[in-house]
Amino acid sequence: MLAKYLIAENSLTCKTGTTIKEAAKLLVSSDSARIAVLDNNKVVGILTAHSLSKAYLDSVPLETKIDHYLEKPTTINFLAVTPDFLLFPLEKTIIVDNNDNFLGFISSNKLAASLRHQRDNASGNLEAILSASSNCILCIDTDCSITYLNESAAKLLGISVEKALGQHINKLIPNSRLPEVLKTGQPEIGCTLELKGKSFITNRTPVIQNDTIIGTLAIFQDITELQNIIDELTKVREYKETLETIIDNDYDCIVVVDTEGIITMYNKAYEDFIGIPKKQAIGRHVTEVIENTRLHLVVKTGVPEMAALQKICGREMICNRVPIKENGKIIGAIGKTMFRDFKDFTAFVDKFSKMQVELEYYRDIVKKIQGSHYTFDHVIGNGPEITEVKEMAQRAAQRNSTVLIRGESGTGKELFSHAIHFASMRKNGPFIKVNCSAIPESLMESELFGYEEGAFTGAKKGGKPGKFELAHKGTLFLDEIGDMAINMQSKLLRVLQEKEIERVGGTAPIPIDVRVIAATNRNLEELIKEEKFRIDLYYRLNVVELRIPPLRYHKKDMDELTCYLLAKLSTKLGCPIPVIAEEARQAILSYNWPGNIRELENVLERCLNFIDHGVIKLTNLPYHIKNAAQGKESKAMELRDHIEEAERLTIVNALKTCNGNKVRAAKLLGISRANIYQKITKYNI
């Protein structure tokens, strides 16, 4: 507080030359014990009760002037603050203005009130500071009872300040060291403490008053976050050391510069290469260490220089120079040699070329395993019927539209789907086949869309991707789409519309990029009328429709197709390509082939197993085809011949399985030994 606010309201004054009697009267008439003696409003001294007592003891006359008994005052400027005058005697201290004019004495009452106010403010501020402190502060007395704790400590201990006061310290903090410090009087500084699942560092000090310990104070700071930071810094240091070790052990020469081109990192490979130790290189400008360098220019331009030639120590090397950016700002650059000698680069190119050739070879193998097996070159025939379909399919292959392939069983619908995939931009992607009639309805959803772990009993650990996921970036062939259950049709429709699937038991949709090719031998229009096929799915699938003609509609291609199949089957069976006798050829041409190309291939394979001298004769053909050629075909005979042919093929396969052992073959077929001998004779096996 400023001194001007402490001036006494009735400060006694008198002039020089005043008598002792007059001064005594002034003091008696007032409750003051001092008089300021002024000369032109300037203080020349102070007359106190002590001064009058001395005059009385000297037995001087009352008319004696007081000038001889004045005491020297202490003057304080009216703008001085309280601490400036607390050290002076209060009764001899006066307050003056800037011109040393007397303003008054200090009021003891006002001073006491001011000091009390400051004390209360200081106490309140101290309490507020202690309460607001993030550090926990706690104090106990000589009975180990808590006498003070701040809000942070109370919050940590889970108790209010009021309830904590007076409680024994060990009740709130078991095994506390404060009683020990109270007993020994020895402080414990920088100790660690685990409390309430947190880490603290604590100082415990005795509280001493008049050389007597009256309690103990503990201040503990939560270092949990600090410990986490320390752990993180430790990890960063370990990462840095690991990085430096990796860089030092790198075969390539590596150097890093800052924005000024000063080297900040430099590995051992560079040290060995140019012969300048790391300690001498770090901290120097890169141009002083590495000849013909442009790393300092890359820092300025921010433009990387890749596979650049640089001559160092008389050797041409290939290096990369790349700017280092942080938050879009260049903070340095890194240089790395790719090849220390141009000869190494040449050797690498040769090795890479060989690897490229190998890669192409293995890529072709993968295509054969995962992708399509057939191309449009495998679609045999030059007749107008098959040529028209082939041209439409080739055009459809250039786009990503859904294709619906229709045709009788055995016409080659799957072959066309392979060919479309191979001719499309997706040929390097997977080709996944799904037979909609072969998968049980209960498993169809998980097969198509996959499932998550635990989706159902027996679900594979980790889940399983569905066919759509496997066909991502490729083609999914849905064969026999007309046999798909109606409830699955709606789910398939959604996938085709949304281009995303959701696994069984999953919650998040998975985007897919799949081209769908569907095929069927069913009459979809009739199925729609019978409400067995969704009309909206029909229109979604039928974007591009291909109708594969049955074999009986393009018999002009029969000779070419037969020759192609015989060559294929001869390779498969390891036998020479046979010749077809004219009678057999005419029989093949005259037959209607209800099973189409598949039936033709099966018949030709049967013939290859039983021909003599490399010629397929009429007698080698099945009964129903021979009868058709001879004009003897009837429904009853066709059924009987089919049954006999099936029986004959079954016996042949059983004999192959048993390596020609007729007894074992009979047992395998469930017939008697005599019966199998009769049938072998009947079918001339």
Wavefront OBJ file of the C-alpha trace (Angstrom):
o trace
v 0.000 0.000 0.000
v 1.208 3.582 -0.735
v 2.280 5.766 2.202
v -0.227 8.510 1.342
v -3.083 6.196 2.354
v -1.597 5.760 5.842
v -1.403 9.505 6.890
v -2.881 10.143 10.351
v -5.899 12.431 10.226
v -4.785 14.766 13.131
v -1.015 15.067 12.942
v 0.276 17.653 15.525
v 2.600 20.377 14.238
v 4.269 23.466 15.670
v 6.803 26.048 14.549
v 10.384 26.426 15.590
v 10.756 28.577 18.727
v 7.780 27.026 20.454
v 8.260 26.717 24.250
v 8.218 23.520 26.241
v 5.071 24.684 27.994
v 3.208 25.293 24.708
v 4.319 21.961 23.329
v 3.236 20.137 26.507
v -0.223 21.725 26.240
v -0.538 20.488 22.647
v 0.357 16.921 23.627
v -2.029 16.953 26.623
v -4.894 18.201 24.440
v -4.357 15.366 21.925
v -3.970 11.601 22.048
v -0.806 11.883 19.927
v 2.626 11.287 21.426
v 4.622 13.361 18.909
v 4.725 16.838 17.357
v 6.260 17.753 14.005
v 8.264 20.991 14.266
v 8.093 22.915 10.980
v 9.896 25.817 9.406
v 8.107 27.043 6.269
v 6.288 23.676 6.146
v 9.616 21.858 6.160
v 10.214 19.453 9.033
v 13.200 20.425 11.182
v 12.591 17.848 13.921
v 10.170 15.904 16.061
v 9.243 16.542 19.676
v 8.163 13.396 21.477
v 7.037 12.540 25.006
v 10.536 11.160 25.452
v 11.979 14.590 24.585
v 9.739 16.384 27.129
v 10.678 13.831 29.756
v 14.342 14.661 29.195
v 13.625 18.438 29.513
v 11.786 17.807 32.753
v 14.699 15.831 34.153
v 17.013 18.719 33.151
v 14.773 21.051 35.247
v 14.695 23.666 32.489
v 12.179 26.511 32.708
v 8.878 25.938 30.923
v 9.560 28.979 28.782
v 12.584 27.284 27.297
v 12.328 26.746 23.562
v 11.986 23.170 22.326
v 14.619 23.517 19.595
v 17.319 21.978 21.814
v 15.203 18.851 22.494
v 14.121 17.971 18.920
v 14.809 14.476 17.555
v 15.805 13.788 13.968
v 12.880 12.390 11.896
v 12.834 9.712 9.226
v 11.073 10.971 6.107
v 9.124 8.775 3.700
v 7.814 9.920 0.336
v 4.028 9.756 0.065
v 4.328 7.414 -2.953
v 6.453 4.861 -1.105
v 4.957 1.367 -0.630
v 4.515 -0.361 2.739
v 7.685 -2.508 2.675
v 9.799 0.649 2.231
v 9.067 2.072 5.729
v 8.337 -0.946 7.915
v 12.005 -1.021 8.982
v 11.964 2.545 10.455
v 10.740 3.591 13.988
v 7.061 4.413 13.577
v 6.974 7.376 16.029
v 9.849 9.158 14.256
v 8.653 8.534 10.684
v 6.867 11.289 8.784
v 5.375 11.415 5.281
v 6.380 14.212 2.899
v 5.504 15.157 -0.647
v 7.905 15.416 -3.564
v 9.042 18.862 -2.286
v 9.700 17.524 1.240
v 6.667 19.405 2.587
v 5.166 17.816 5.655
v 2.008 15.760 5.002
v 1.563 13.932 8.307
v 2.554 11.090 10.571
v 1.830 7.426 9.841
v -1.425 6.212 11.406
v -0.691 3.037 13.374
v -4.321 1.946 13.034
v -4.295 2.365 9.269
v -0.960 0.582 9.025
v -2.217 -2.329 11.138
v -5.376 -2.584 9.037
v -3.308 -2.520 5.850
v -1.008 -5.230 7.111
v -3.923 -7.390 8.175
v -5.507 -6.953 4.738
v -2.244 -7.894 3.028
v -1.859 -10.854 5.337
v -5.389 -12.060 4.566
v -4.827 -11.578 0.839
v -1.521 -13.409 0.971
v -3.077 -16.244 2.943
v -6.005 -16.472 0.521
v -3.709 -16.308 -2.477
v -1.493 -19.008 -1.004
v -4.508 -21.218 -0.383
v -5.746 -20.597 -3.930
v -2.308 -21.375 -5.344
v -1.989 -24.563 -3.352
v -5.513 -25.657 -4.283
v -4.980 -24.881 -7.965
v -1.660 -26.682 -8.092
v -1.638 -29.826 -10.185
v 0.836 -31.270 -7.716
v -0.586 -33.077 -4.708
v 0.302 -31.355 -1.378
v -0.289 -32.951 2.010
v 0.811 -32.097 5.561
v 0.623 -34.014 8.854
v 1.214 -32.970 12.464
v 3.230 -34.718 15.181
v 0.357 -37.197 15.696
v 0.531 -38.182 12.004
v -2.908 -36.650 11.521
v -3.581 -34.808 8.277
v -3.654 -31.056 8.881
v -3.716 -29.910 5.260
v -4.222 -31.302 1.778
v -5.095 -29.527 -1.435
v -7.779 -30.377 -3.963
v -5.396 -32.383 -6.185
v -4.428 -34.627 -3.266
v -8.049 -35.061 -2.177
v -9.082 -35.981 -5.725
v -6.272 -38.533 -5.991
v -7.215 -40.148 -2.661
v -10.911 -40.120 -3.587
v -12.016 -38.191 -0.494
v -13.171 -34.652 0.263
v -10.828 -32.207 1.999
v -13.165 -31.950 5.011
v -13.301 -35.733 5.557
v -9.549 -36.136 5.120
v -8.548 -33.543 7.746
v -7.764 -35.149 11.102
v -7.416 -38.697 9.743
v -4.247 -40.710 10.295
v -2.027 -40.643 7.230
v -1.696 -44.462 7.036
v -5.462 -44.764 6.787
v -5.468 -42.945 3.454
v -1.979 -43.888 2.262
v -0.902 -47.262 3.657
v 2.846 -47.617 4.278
v 3.362 -43.855 3.945
v 6.899 -42.649 4.665
v 5.769 -39.361 6.260
v 5.765 -40.777 9.837
v 9.352 -41.945 9.263
v 10.416 -38.473 8.101
v 8.627 -37.011 11.149
v 10.600 -39.353 13.386
v 14.047 -38.916 11.814
v 13.755 -35.317 10.693
v 15.592 -36.279 7.504
v 14.020 -35.142 4.216
v 13.465 -37.611 1.369
v 13.827 -35.897 -1.993
v 13.003 -37.233 -5.480
v 11.500 -40.532 -4.359
v 9.190 -42.558 -6.623
v 5.728 -43.566 -5.484
v 3.074 -45.861 -6.978
v -0.405 -44.850 -5.860
v -3.858 -45.559 -7.300
v -2.324 -47.081 -10.426
v -0.257 -43.972 -11.194
v 3.423 -43.079 -10.926
v 4.554 -40.115 -8.782
v 7.780 -38.446 -7.786
v 7.613 -37.070 -4.252
v 9.523 -34.857 -1.843
v 8.993 -35.408 1.917
v 10.363 -32.718 4.227
v 9.942 -31.995 7.964
v 8.177 -28.746 8.992
v 10.369 -26.949 11.590
v 9.349 -24.044 13.834
v 11.694 -22.627 16.495
v 14.043 -25.559 15.939
v 11.208 -27.996 16.678
v 9.617 -30.402 14.175
v 5.896 -29.690 14.178
v 4.926 -31.858 11.209
v 5.840 -33.218 7.797
v 5.053 -31.923 4.306
v 4.773 -34.077 1.186
v 4.572 -32.818 -2.372
v 4.079 -35.467 -5.052
v 3.847 -34.899 -8.791
v 2.069 -37.210 -11.234
v 4.703 -38.409 -13.689
v 2.529 -41.015 -15.431
v 2.310 -38.882 -18.550
v 5.940 -37.891 -18.136
v 6.871 -41.556 -17.872
v 4.908 -42.231 -21.065
v 6.812 -39.415 -22.752
v 10.096 -40.823 -21.461
v 9.141 -44.269 -22.762
v 8.189 -42.738 -26.092
v 11.458 -40.823 -26.260
v 13.294 -44.031 -25.412
v 11.534 -45.751 -28.309
v 12.360 -42.821 -30.601
v 15.996 -43.026 -29.544
v 15.975 -46.763 -30.190
v 14.345 -46.204 -33.596
v 16.978 -43.557 -34.365
v 19.779 -45.889 -33.354
v 18.194 -48.697 -35.396
v 17.835 -46.389 -38.397
v 21.432 -45.250 -38.104
v 22.553 -48.880 -37.819
v 20.525 -49.821 -40.901
v 21.884 -46.874 -42.865
v 25.437 -47.623 -41.746
v 25.085 -51.244 -42.830
v 23.503 -50.356 -46.157
v 25.656 -51.282 -49.140
v 24.608 -48.093 -50.940
v 26.272 -44.771 -50.116
v 23.813 -42.463 -48.306
v 24.224 -38.804 -47.348
v 21.665 -36.336 -45.914
v 21.951 -32.525 -45.902
v 19.890 -29.749 -44.301
v 18.464 -26.648 -45.981
v 21.905 -25.017 -46.051
v 23.561 -28.016 -47.672
v 25.313 -29.005 -44.431
v 25.809 -32.766 -43.989
v 23.706 -34.131 -41.099
v 23.947 -37.854 -41.819
v 26.565 -39.864 -43.629
v 26.859 -43.650 -43.641
v 29.862 -45.923 -43.413
v 29.571 -47.028 -47.064
v 30.148 -43.424 -48.191
v 32.971 -43.102 -45.649
v 34.707 -46.176 -47.082
v 34.033 -45.110 -50.666
v 35.546 -41.601 -50.576
v 37.887 -42.114 -47.607
v 36.612 -39.239 -45.432
v 35.629 -40.256 -41.864
v 32.099 -39.551 -40.696
v 33.292 -37.235 -37.885
v 35.065 -35.049 -40.414
v 32.157 -35.025 -42.876
v 29.179 -34.216 -40.611
v 28.786 -30.463 -40.106
v 30.585 -29.510 -43.313
v 29.049 -28.288 -46.559
v 28.406 -31.186 -48.931
v 30.479 -29.602 -51.713
v 33.537 -29.733 -49.438
v 33.174 -33.480 -48.965
v 31.662 -34.941 -52.168
v 32.913 -33.923 -55.577
v 30.491 -33.056 -58.407
v 27.544 -33.183 -55.998
v 24.254 -31.454 -56.779
v 22.540 -32.281 -53.499
v 22.668 -28.666 -52.274
v 20.955 -27.569 -55.516
v 18.179 -30.142 -55.055
v 17.462 -28.540 -51.648
v 17.002 -25.157 -53.321
v 14.995 -26.290 -56.370
v 12.951 -29.018 -54.665
v 13.172 -31.038 -57.909
v 14.329 -34.662 -57.468
v 17.059 -36.002 -59.745
v 16.629 -39.719 -60.362
v 19.196 -42.138 -61.836
v 21.685 -39.320 -62.390
v 25.286 -39.973 -63.435
v 27.958 -38.604 -61.054
v 31.723 -39.032 -61.204
v 33.334 -39.589 -57.797
v 36.884 -40.733 -57.168
v 37.357 -41.366 -60.873
v 34.363 -43.729 -61.082
v 31.001 -43.049 -62.695
v 28.158 -43.928 -60.388
v 24.347 -43.735 -60.637
v 22.553 -41.952 -57.818
v 19.219 -40.512 -56.730
v 18.859 -37.067 -55.152
v 15.522 -36.443 -53.470
v 14.317 -33.432 -51.408
v 13.030 -34.181 -47.894
v 9.745 -32.453 -47.088
v 7.869 -31.921 -43.846
v 4.372 -30.406 -43.934
v 5.030 -29.354 -47.523
v 8.256 -27.521 -46.622
v 11.702 -28.663 -47.767
v 13.897 -29.416 -44.746
v 16.777 -31.104 -46.515
v 17.714 -33.650 -49.147
v 18.985 -37.217 -49.314
v 21.421 -38.645 -51.810
v 21.803 -42.357 -52.411
v 23.952 -44.259 -54.855
v 22.096 -46.944 -56.771
v 25.258 -48.334 -58.365
v 28.821 -47.484 -57.373
v 30.055 -48.399 -60.845
v 28.390 -48.275 -64.259
v 29.423 -51.913 -64.780
v 27.199 -52.871 -61.858
v 24.313 -51.143 -63.610
v 24.917 -53.089 -66.815
v 24.967 -56.375 -64.881
v 21.742 -55.393 -63.139
v 20.018 -54.640 -66.460
v 21.030 -58.065 -67.815
v 19.770 -59.785 -64.683
v 16.537 -57.788 -64.765
v 15.933 -58.742 -68.404
v 16.282 -62.421 -67.540
v 13.919 -62.007 -64.614
v 11.435 -60.263 -66.905
v 11.446 -63.238 -69.237
v 10.937 -65.610 -66.298
v 8.173 -63.406 -64.958
v 6.309 -63.526 -68.261
v 6.674 -67.305 -68.280
v 5.287 -67.699 -64.773
v 2.589 -65.126 -65.481
v 1.373 -67.284 -68.347
v 1.313 -70.282 -66.008
v -0.745 -68.334 -63.449
v -3.120 -67.270 -66.169
v -3.631 -70.885 -67.100
v -4.203 -71.893 -63.482
v -6.345 -68.978 -62.306
v -7.593 -67.403 -65.469
v -9.383 -68.633 -68.538
v -8.231 -71.724 -70.438
v -9.746 -70.948 -73.814
v -9.748 -68.137 -76.350
v -11.823 -67.442 -79.444
v -9.319 -69.577 -81.359
v -10.839 -72.570 -79.553
v -14.287 -71.755 -80.954
v -14.239 -74.017 -84.017
v -16.396 -73.350 -87.036
v -16.734 -70.966 -89.960
v -20.422 -71.388 -90.664
v -22.658 -68.302 -90.591
v -24.395 -69.405 -87.399
v -21.307 -69.795 -85.249
v -19.444 -66.893 -86.929
v -22.214 -64.434 -86.038
v -22.177 -65.471 -82.383
v -18.381 -65.312 -82.251
v -18.338 -61.751 -83.644
v -20.936 -60.611 -81.114
v -18.937 -62.178 -78.289
v -15.722 -60.485 -79.447
v -17.442 -57.094 -79.427
v -18.955 -57.740 -75.998
v -15.480 -58.627 -74.659
v -14.289 -55.054 -75.217
v -16.771 -53.670 -72.686
v -17.679 -54.447 -69.073
v -21.373 -55.095 -69.648
v -23.017 -58.195 -68.181
v -23.373 -61.043 -70.671
v -26.069 -63.730 -70.697
v -25.122 -66.837 -72.704
v -28.008 -69.105 -73.658
v -28.005 -72.454 -75.366
v -28.625 -76.154 -74.982
v -26.456 -78.279 -72.756
v -23.090 -79.058 -74.322
v -23.063 -76.242 -76.889
v -19.966 -74.551 -75.409
v -21.379 -71.804 -73.176
v -18.475 -72.070 -70.743
v -15.973 -72.007 -73.609
v -17.477 -68.704 -74.788
v -17.260 -67.256 -71.267
v -13.547 -68.160 -71.114
v -12.955 -66.602 -74.512
v -14.767 -63.362 -73.596
v -12.684 -63.009 -70.420
v -9.415 -63.675 -72.235
v -10.226 -61.090 -74.931
v -11.261 -58.425 -72.403
v -9.247 -55.826 -70.468
v -9.680 -58.087 -67.430
v -7.658 -60.955 -68.887
v -4.908 -60.509 -66.288
v -7.497 -60.745 -63.508
v -9.013 -63.930 -62.077
v -11.682 -65.985 -63.847
v -13.932 -67.589 -61.218
v -16.581 -70.209 -62.077
v -19.704 -70.988 -60.046
v -22.178 -73.749 -60.939
v -25.442 -72.460 -59.473
v -27.117 -75.873 -59.741
v -24.312 -77.782 -57.991
v -24.202 -75.726 -54.768
v -26.912 -76.401 -52.133
v -29.232 -73.476 -51.524
v -28.152 -73.241 -47.859
v -24.514 -72.735 -48.885
v -25.013 -70.501 -51.897
v -24.866 -67.172 -50.021
v -21.650 -67.996 -48.162
v -20.081 -69.343 -51.373
v -20.880 -66.202 -53.346
v -20.361 -63.538 -50.681
v -18.076 -65.248 -48.138
v -18.455 -65.183 -44.370
v -16.849 -63.747 -41.251
v -15.326 -65.748 -38.429
v -18.042 -67.092 -36.116
v -20.846 -66.317 -38.585
v -22.247 -69.837 -38.103
v -21.329 -73.178 -36.601
v -18.319 -74.605 -38.385
v -17.282 -71.265 -39.884
v -13.588 -71.222 -40.728
v -11.354 -69.273 -38.351
v -10.607 -65.883 -39.830
v -13.577 -66.102 -42.192
v -13.509 -66.884 -45.892
v -13.799 -64.691 -48.986
v -16.611 -65.470 -51.407
v -16.472 -65.945 -55.150
v -17.232 -62.266 -55.768
v -14.206 -61.203 -53.707
v -12.009 -63.780 -55.432
v -13.135 -62.441 -58.817
v -12.274 -58.802 -57.953
v -10.815 -57.029 -61.005
v -11.721 -60.098 -63.054
v -14.725 -62.105 -64.295
v -17.296 -64.216 -62.445
v -18.996 -66.917 -64.523
v -22.387 -67.957 -63.115
v -23.269 -71.204 -64.890
v -26.824 -72.628 -64.741
v -28.165 -69.283 -63.490
v -31.707 -70.472 -64.164
v -31.382 -72.990 -61.305
v -30.562 -70.357 -58.670
v -33.013 -70.152 -55.742
v -35.396 -67.181 -55.863
v -34.194 -65.694 -52.550
v -30.594 -65.710 -53.787
v -31.677 -64.002 -56.982
v -32.694 -60.882 -55.037
v -29.313 -60.768 -53.262
v -27.492 -61.205 -56.554
v -29.541 -58.387 -58.063
v -28.505 -56.047 -55.240
v -24.831 -56.864 -55.792
v -25.123 -56.164 -59.515
v -26.789 -52.819 -58.771
v -24.690 -51.600 -55.836
v -21.308 -53.065 -56.887
v -20.644 -54.184 -53.316
v -21.139 -57.314 -51.237
v -21.542 -58.035 -47.545
v -20.150 -61.207 -46.026
v -22.395 -63.509 -44.012
v -22.082 -62.307 -40.425
v -20.348 -59.116 -41.558
v -21.403 -55.513 -40.994
v -19.305 -53.502 -43.424
v -19.951 -53.524 -47.190
v -17.027 -54.534 -49.425
v -16.756 -52.778 -52.804
v -16.113 -55.080 -55.762
v -15.136 -54.649 -59.398
v -16.392 -57.771 -61.146
v -17.757 -58.483 -64.585
v -20.529 -61.073 -64.519
v -21.135 -63.597 -67.298
v -24.169 -65.824 -66.755
v -25.210 -68.922 -68.673
v -28.260 -71.176 -68.758
v -29.967 -73.848 -70.839
v -33.327 -73.105 -69.219
v -36.168 -71.088 -70.742
v -35.956 -68.014 -68.530
v -39.124 -66.478 -69.961
v -41.128 -69.546 -68.881
v -39.469 -69.438 -65.449
v -40.500 -65.780 -65.104
v -44.124 -66.709 -65.881
v -43.922 -69.453 -63.262
v -42.436 -66.891 -60.794
v -39.287 -68.982 -60.459
v -37.034 -66.281 -61.893
v -37.066 -62.561 -61.106
v -37.841 -60.384 -64.089
v -35.673 -57.522 -62.757
v -32.689 -59.874 -62.493
v -33.429 -61.115 -66.014
v -33.161 -57.583 -67.409
v -30.059 -56.874 -65.307
v -28.322 -59.990 -66.716
v -29.631 -59.769 -70.253
v -27.630 -56.682 -71.268
v -25.743 -58.588 -73.963
v -27.386 -61.870 -74.973
v -25.528 -64.582 -76.856
v -27.479 -67.580 -78.144
v -25.152 -70.477 -78.944
v -26.657 -72.586 -81.759
v -26.935 -76.335 -81.157
v -24.655 -78.588 -83.155
v -27.444 -79.781 -85.429
v -27.845 -76.205 -86.748
v -24.274 -75.844 -87.984
v -23.314 -79.254 -89.292
v -21.192 -77.555 -91.915
v -18.619 -77.213 -89.163
v -18.882 -80.903 -88.198
v -15.770 -82.085 -90.099
v -13.580 -79.272 -88.750
v -14.935 -79.738 -85.239
v -14.402 -83.517 -85.361
v -10.798 -83.128 -86.507
v -10.120 -80.573 -83.742
v -11.616 -82.815 -81.036
v -9.718 -85.897 -82.265
v -6.425 -83.977 -82.146
v -7.223 -82.774 -78.653
v -8.268 -86.240 -77.401
v -5.265 -87.955 -79.013
v -2.937 -85.649 -77.086
v -4.858 -86.342 -73.891
v -4.840 -90.137 -74.349
v -1.365 -90.361 -75.836
v -2.338 -92.044 -79.116
v -1.998 -91.143 -82.808
v -4.704 -89.046 -84.462
v -7.020 -91.526 -86.184
v -8.664 -91.430 -89.607
v -12.468 -91.499 -89.854
v -13.911 -93.944 -92.348
v -16.464 -92.450 -94.719
v -19.323 -94.585 -93.347
v -18.518 -93.414 -89.824
v -18.245 -89.826 -91.038
v -21.673 -89.992 -92.692
v -23.163 -91.518 -89.566
v -21.748 -88.656 -87.483
v -23.136 -86.080 -89.942
v -26.594 -87.661 -90.059
v -26.998 -87.879 -86.271
v -28.792 -84.936 -84.579
v -26.534 -84.777 -81.490
v -28.986 -83.814 -78.746
v -26.033 -83.585 -76.343
v -24.249 -81.255 -78.774
v -20.454 -80.852 -78.706
v -20.104 -82.521 -75.307
v -21.811 -85.651 -76.634
v -19.659 -85.594 -79.781
v -16.463 -85.354 -77.698
v -17.545 -88.255 -75.477
v -18.363 -90.453 -78.498
v -15.020 -89.701 -80.145
v -13.145 -90.478 -76.906
v -15.030 -93.832 -76.733
v -13.962 -94.615 -80.283
v -10.300 -93.872 -79.535
v -10.373 -96.533 -76.814
v -11.590 -99.311 -79.158
v -10.364 -98.604 -82.714
v -7.954 -100.839 -84.584
v -5.224 -99.700 -86.971
v -5.949 -96.004 -86.341
v -9.277 -95.932 -88.213
v -12.669 -95.064 -86.747
v -15.192 -97.325 -88.434
v -18.950 -97.413 -88.323
v -18.785 -100.416 -86.000
v -16.883 -98.361 -83.434
v -19.775 -95.921 -83.072
v -22.504 -96.402 -80.436
v -25.644 -98.292 -81.465
v -27.963 -95.319 -81.532
v -25.667 -93.411 -83.918
v -25.307 -96.435 -86.228
v -29.060 -96.963 -86.177
v -29.641 -93.312 -86.962
v -27.335 -93.621 -89.948
v -29.165 -96.740 -91.161
v -32.577 -95.125 -90.736
v -33.607 -97.605 -88.022
v -33.913 -95.092 -85.206
v -36.933 -95.453 -82.935
v -37.560 -94.123 -79.477
v -37.683 -97.582 -77.943
v -34.491 -98.697 -79.692
v -32.752 -95.418 -78.803
v -33.582 -95.890 -75.115
v -32.407 -99.514 -75.152
v -29.222 -98.647 -76.996
v -28.467 -95.854 -74.573
v -28.885 -98.225 -71.653
v -26.638 -100.814 -73.265
v -24.023 -98.212 -74.105
v -24.030 -96.931 -70.524
v -23.668 -100.508 -69.249
v -20.787 -101.200 -71.606
v -18.913 -98.019 -70.577
v -19.424 -98.832 -66.905
v -17.867 -102.286 -67.340
v -14.958 -100.816 -69.319
v -14.249 -98.277 -66.582
v -14.466 -100.960 -63.883
v -11.934 -103.119 -65.743
v -9.600 -100.122 -66.076
v -9.882 -99.439 -62.362
v -9.075 -103.069 -61.531
v -6.246 -103.273 -64.080
v -8.155 -105.884 -66.138
v -8.918 -108.195 -63.182
v -12.416 -109.487 -64.065
v -13.132 -110.997 -60.628
v -12.378 -107.705 -58.832
v -14.329 -105.754 -61.464
v -17.388 -108.005 -60.927
v -17.144 -107.461 -57.179
v -16.805 -103.715 -57.721
v -19.923 -103.672 -59.924
v -21.901 -105.921 -57.579
v -22.511 -108.668 -60.138
v -21.447 -112.313 -60.363
v -18.302 -113.497 -62.099
v -20.355 -115.446 -64.677
v -22.459 -112.346 -65.389
v -19.453 -110.119 -66.125
v -17.994 -112.760 -68.496
v -21.335 -112.874 -70.372
v -21.446 -109.094 -70.773
v -17.784 -108.904 -71.865
v -18.637 -111.385 -74.622
v -21.871 -109.546 -75.509
v -20.228 -106.123 -75.878
v -17.038 -107.515 -77.401
v -14.947 -105.860 -74.694
l 1 2 3 4 5 6 7 8 9 10 11 12 13 14 15 16 17 18 19 20 21 22 23 24 25 26 27 28 29 30 31 32 33 34 35 36 37 38 39 40 41 42 43 44 45 46 47 48 49 50 51 52 53 54 55 56 57 58 59 60 61 62 63 64 65 66 67 68 69 70 71 72 73 74 75 76 77 78 79 80 81 82 83 84 85 86 87 88 89 90 91 92 93 94 95 96 97 98 99 100 101 102 103 104 105 106 107 108 109 110 111 112 113 114 115 116 117 118 119 120 121 122 123 124 125 126 127 128 129 130 131 132 133 134 135 136 137 138 139 140 141 142 143 144 145 146 147 148 149 150 151 152 153 154 155 156 157 158 159 160 161 162 163 164 165 166 167 168 169 170 171 172 173 174 175 176 177 178 179 180 181 182 183 184 185 186 187 188 189 190 191 192 193 194 195 196 197 198 199 200 201 202 203 204 205 206 207 208 209 210 211 212 213 214 215 216 217 218 219 220 221 222 223 224 225 226 227 228 229 230 231 232 233 234 235 236 237 238 239 240 241 242 243 244 245 246 247 248 249 250 251 252 253 254 255 256 257 258 259 260 261 262 263 264 265 266 267 268 269 270 271 272 273 274 275 276 277 278 279 280 281 282 283 284 285 286 287 288 289 290 291 292 293 294 295 296 297 298 299 300 301 302 303 304 305 306 307 308 309 310 311 312 313 314 315 316 317 318 319 320 321 322 323 324 325 326 327 328 329 330 331 332 333 334 335 336 337 338 339 340 341 342 343 344 345 346 347 348 349 350 351 352 353 354 355 356 357 358 359 360 361 362 363 364 365 366 367 368 369 370 371 372 373 374 375 376 377 378 379 380 381 382 383 384 385 386 387 388 389 390 391 392 393 394 395 396 397 398 399 400 401 402 403 404 405 406 407 408 409 410 411 412 413 414 415 416 417 418 419 420 421 422 423 424 425 426 427 428 429 430 431 432 433 434 435 436 437 438 439 440 441 442 443 444 445 446 447 448 449 450 451 452 453 454 455 456 457 458 459 460 461 462 463 464 465 466 467 468 469 470 471 472 473 474 475 476 477 478 479 480 481 482 483 484 485 486 487 488 489 490 491 492 493 494 495 496 497 498 499 500 501 502 503 504 505 506 507 508 509 510 511 512 513 514 515 516 517 518 519 520 521 522 523 524 525 526 527 528 529 530 531 532 533 534 535 536 537 538 539 540 541 542 543 544 545 546 547 548 549 550 551 552 553 554 555 556 557 558 559 560 561 562 563 564 565 566 567 568 569 570 571 572 573 574 575 576 577 578 579 580 581 582 583 584 585 586 587 588 589 590 591 592 593 594 595 596 597 598 599 600 601 602 603 604 605 606 607 608 609 610 611 612 613 614 615 616 617 618 619 620 621 622 623 624 625 626 627 628 629 630 631 632 633 634 635 636 637 638 639 640 641 642 643 644 645 646 647 648 649 650 651 652 653 654 655 656 657 658 659 660 661 662 663 664 665 666 667 668 669 670 671 672 673 674 675 676 677 678 679 680 681 682 683 684 685
